[in-house]
Amino acid sequence: MKPRAGNPKLKILSYAVCAVLLGGFIRGAVAQQKFEADKKGKVSGVIQSRSGDLVTIQEKKGDLAVINLSDDTKIERKKDFRLRRKDTDITAMVPGLTIDAEGVGNAKGQLDAKKIVFDPDTFAVEVAEERQIQLNQAAAARAQSTANQGVASAGQAQSSADQAQQSAHQAGQMAGAAGAAAITDAQAVEMVNQRVSDLGDYKTVEEAGLFFDTGKAAISDSDKQALDKLARDAAAIPGYMIEIAGYASGTGTKSENERLSDERAAAVTDYLRNTANVPMRRILVPAGYGASHPVASNDASLGRDINQRVDVKVLVNKGLAEGAS
């Protein structure tokens, strides 16, 4: 999660975490591939869940496989990903991403990954398709709700029948417009502002809010202390992951806000990695979200100061957290 400039593709990656339909470690009738200890192995599939260094993927044939990330794992792209720094590619290992992995089996039947390859272009298409499906479903639900309200109005009084009919007609128009918007949004899925912690399969166990001066991305001394504490606490939590989301107030242009929020997220990521010694593989798609998700009104200076922030959250897979309780 370490962008330096406006990074629309990071937002694609970030949304993918939220769009994935199967989160958590999947149990039940699905078979799990076991890798023979000390033997080389390869596997391809879609990431279903993350828990610390462990990545669960589902192969095309339906079987699950568990991949173990480490400092030795090398991440490669099949195509150029010019908007992203290569030293942060490991943060893209999130649910929804299709990967090819190779390595050596360990005693637990997992694959200790030596190399992972992914294609960001293919990923973007997969996410866009999923986004379109979800938006069309949401549009249909909103239109049905509006139509139901129109019918209820008609039943309350005969005199409101004309209004009810008009409401139903408006509902139909809304459905068409919303459907068109869904397609447009799917085509521009990089603008979707969703965060890893929005996915229901993850639990926030600790968080910190960092605040920045207008137009700046420098971390204050007090915020550095907060990051130090968060990193120490996280290290004691099995399977922890860290989400970093940068924001800006609404005073600048859209591109300026995206750039500044990216720089703030990048500054925090750099500090956690280089000073607080948090492994990059434990960080999930750090990104800037511009002026989205405001927590206060931008009409007042105090509100703008509050919105110029970075939210840092320590997450754990709910399945792991519940199993430990």
N, C-alpha and C positions, 0 to 999 in steps of 0.2 A: 504494500500500500504506500508507495512512495513516489507519487508523481511530482514533477517539477513544473509542468505547464498544464493547461487545460487538458484533461484526460477523459474524453468521452468513452473510450473503450474500457477504462477502469470502472465506469458506471455500469457497463454491460456486465462485467465480471461481478460487480457488487450485486446487481439485480439477480444474477443467476442463482445466487445463494438463496434468495427469497422465492424464486420461481420454481425451484425443484420440488417435485411432488412427493418424493420419498426421502424424508430426512431421518436422521438417527440411524443406529445400527439395526439393520433389518433382520428380524428373526422369523422363524416359522419354517415353512416347507422349502424355502429356497436353499439350495445346496451351496456350500462354501468350499471353494478350491483350497486345497492344502498344498503348500510348496515343500518339497523334500529338503531337509536341512543340508546346508553346504552345497546344494546343487543349483546351477544357474537356471533361471526361469524368466519367462516373459508373460505379460498379460495386457489386454486392452479392454477398455470399458469406460463407463460414465461414472464419475464420482457420485456416490449416494450420500455419504456423510463424512464428517471430520471429527476426530477426537484427539487433540494434541498432535502427536507425531503420526498417528494412525489414520490412514485414508481407506475407506471402504468403497470399492467400485463394483459395478455390475457389468458382467460381460454380455455380449450379444446373445449368447445361449441362455442367459438368465442366472448363471452362477455368480456368487459373490466372491470377492477376493480382498484380502487385507494387505495393504502396502505400508511399509514402515519408512518414514522419512528420517533423514539424518543430515549432519553437516556435510557428509560425503555425497549426498544426492545432487546430481547435476540436472538442471532443468533446461530443455532446449525447445525452441519454437520451430515448427515446420515452415512458418512464413514470418516475414518481418513484422514486428510489433513496435513501430517507430515511436509511438506515444508513450512507451513504457520503458523504464530503465531495466536493463537485463538483470541487474543484481537484485531485483525485487520479484522476479518471475515466480519464485517459489510461493509467494503470497497468493498466486492465482489458483492454487490447488483447492478449489471450493466445489460444493455440490453443483452438478450440472455440466462440469467440464469433462470432455472426452480426452482421455490420455492413453499413451502407450508407455508401459513401464517394463524395465528389465533390471534384474539384480540377482540376488542369491537368497535361497530359502533359509529361514531361521528355525530354531527349535520349537517355535509356537505355530509353525505352518504358515507364517506370513512371508512376504517377499521384502527383504531389505533392499530398497530401491537404490540402484547405482545411477540410473538415468531415467528421466521422464520426459516425454516429448508431447507437445500439444500444439494444436492449430487454432490460433485465435480467430481466424476468419470463420471456420466451421462453428466454433463456439458461438460467435455472434449470431449466426443464422439460427442455431438451435434455440437460443434465448429469445430471439425475435419471434419465432414461431410460437413458443410457449406463452410469450407476453400477449400475442394477438388472441390466442384462445381465451386467456383469462379476461382480457378486456372486453371481448365480445360477450362472454358470459355475464360480466358485470353490467354491461350496457343492457342486455336483455332483462336482467333482474330489475334494473332501475325503471325501464319502460313498463314492465309488468306491474310494478308497484304504483306507478303513476296511473295506469289504466284502472287498477283496483280502487284507487282513491276516487276516480271518476265515477265508477259504478256505485260506490258507497254514497256519493253525493246524490246520484239519481234516485237511490232508494229512500233517501231521507225526505225528499219532497219532490212532487211532480214538477213544481215550478223550476226546479234546478236541473231538469232533464237536459235542457239545451246546454247548460254549463258542463254537465257531465259528459255530453257528447263531444263538446269542445275539448275537454280535458283528455278524453280518449284519443281524439285526433292529434292533440299535442303530444301525447305519449308515443303515438306511432312515429311522429316526426322526430321525437327525441331518440327513439330506437334507431332510426336511420342515421341520424347525425352522430349518435354515440358509436354506432358500428363503423362509420367512416372514420371517426376519430381513433377507434381502436386500431384500424389498419395503418393510419398515419403514425400512431404512436409506436406500433410494432416496427415500422420502417425506420423510426428514429429512436429505437430502444435505448440508445446511449444516453438519452436525456432522462431516463427513469431514475428517480432518486429513492432507492431502497437501500436499507442497511442490513448487514449480516444478522444483527440482533433482532431484526423484524421476523426472522424465521422462527417458527414455534418450537423447533427441535433444540434450541439453544437457550440456556439460562444465564442471565447476567449475575455474577457473584460479587463483582466489585467494579466500581467505575470512578472516573475522575473527570472534572470539567476544567479545561484550561482556557484562559482568556488572553486576547491579543490586542495590542494597540492598533488603531486605525491604519490600514495600509501596511501593516508589519506582520512578519512571521517569526519573530524572535521569541523564544520561550523565556519567561521570567524566572528568576531564581526560586521563587516560591512554587511555581509550577514544576520546576525541575525536581524539587523535593517531593512533590506529590507523585511524580512519575517514578522516582526512586522507590517510594513506598509501594506503589502499585506493582512494580516489577518484583520486589521482594515477596509481597504477598502472593502474587501469581505463581512464583516458583515453587511454592509449597502446595499448590493445588494440582492434583493429578489430571492430565489431559487438558490443561488450560489452553486457551487461544485468546488473542487480543485483537479487538476491532478498533480502528482509528478512523474517525470521520471528522473532516475539517469543514468549517462553515465561514461565511462572510455575512456582513450586513447587506442590506439592499441598496446601499448608496451608490455603488459603482455600476458599470455596465455588466451584462450577463457574463461576458468573456472575462472581464476583470475579476468578478467575484469568483468564477470558477478557478482562475489562475491563483488567486490569493488563497482560496480555501485549499487548493492542492498543495501550495507551498507550506501552509501551516500543518497539514497532515504529514507532509514529507519531513518537516523539521522534527515533529514528534517521533516519527518512525526512526529517523536517524539517531535521535537521542536514546530511544529504547534499545536500539541495536548496538550503538557504539559506546554508550556510557553505562546504560543499565544492564547490558549483556543479555538482552532478550533475543533468542534465536529467530531469524527471519521466518523460519518455517512455522513458528507459532503465531505469526501475524497474518490476519485474513484481509486480503485486498484493501489496503489503506487507500482512501480516496478523498477528494474534496467534492462537496456537494453544493458549492456556490451559496446562494442566499436561501436555499430550501430549508425546511425544518426550523423556522425561526421559533425561539422560545419566548420572545418578547416583541413588542411592537417596534418597528423601525422608525416610527414617527418621532420618537424622543431619543435624545442622545444616550440615555441610560440603556434603553432597549437595544440600540445599535451596539453599544459596548458589550452587552450580554451575548448578542448574536455572533460577535467576532470571536469564535471559539473553536475548540477541538474537543469532541467527546471521545473518551477512551474507556473501553469496557473490557473486562475480563469475562470470557464466556467459557462454558463447559457444555458438552453434549448432555442433554437431559437424561438420556439412557444411562450414561456413566454416573451422573450425579445421583440418580435414583437408586442405582445399584449399590452405591457406596453408603447410602443412608440406612 
